[in-house]
């Protein structure tokens, strides 16, 4: 099912819960499933910068 709808809306945490993020109203945000899955361990701001071509390499 996940492969059939890669652009389905999901709720992501701007600061990952694994990194201490919470469920407070200022942390969750809408994102497409493909972006949420490809983000992996990056924080949301870094991921956004990579997607927009502002950063070309992440260490």
N, C-alpha and C positions, 0 to 999 in steps of 0.2 A: 504494500500500500504506500509506503514512503516514496518509492521510486515513481509511482504514478502521479504524484502531486508535489513536485519539488518546490513549487512556489506557493504552497499553502501557507497561510499565516500561522505563526506560532508565537508563543510568549517566551522571550529570552530574558535573562538577567544581564543588565549592563555590567555589573561586577559579578562574576560567576560565584555561585554559592560555595564552590570548592575553594575559592580565594577569599572567603569571608563575606560575600554578598548576602543580602537579606531579601525577604519578601516585602519589605516596606514599599509603599506606593511609588517612591522615586527610583526604584531599581529595575522593575520589569519593563520591557518594551516589546513592541511587535516587530517581528522579523520574518522573512520567508524561511521555510524549512531548509532550503539549500544553504542560505547564509548561516543559519544557526548551526547546521551540521559541519560546515567547512571552517567555522571560526576556531574550533578546537580549543587550545589553551590560551589564545590571545585575548587580551582585554578588548572591550568593544571599540574604544577609540583607536587603538592600533589596527584592529581588523578593518575598520572603516577607512583608515588612511591607506592601507594596503589595497583595498578594493577600488579606491578612487585614484590610485597610481601616485599618491604623494610619497609613499615609502615603497621601495622596490625590493628590499631584503630585510627580513626580520631574523635576528639571531636568537 
